Amino acid sequence: MDPTEIAPGIVVDSQVHFGRPVIRGTRVPVDVVVGQLAAGLTPDQVAAEYDLRREDVMAALAYAAATLATEQVRKVG
C-alpha cells in the first residue's frame, strides 16, 4: 500500500508504525514530534533530533491541532 496523505505533510501507511500518522517521507510518528514539543524542545531542536525540516515539525503540530479541534468529548457516567 502506498502512503495516503491525510493532511499536508502527514501520511498513513499500514506498513509503517501500524498505520499511525507519520511525517511524509519518514517513519517519525506525529505523536512523537508533538510529545517532544510538549516536553519543551523547540521546533528547531525537534527537527535536528529527527532529521526533519522545521516545516515538518510545524505540519505535525498543525495536524494535531486540527485533530483536537474536531474531537468530541462526552461525559461518561
Helices and strands as residue ranges (DSSP letters): E 4-7, E 10-12, G 17-19, E 22-23, H 30-38, H 43-49, H 54-69
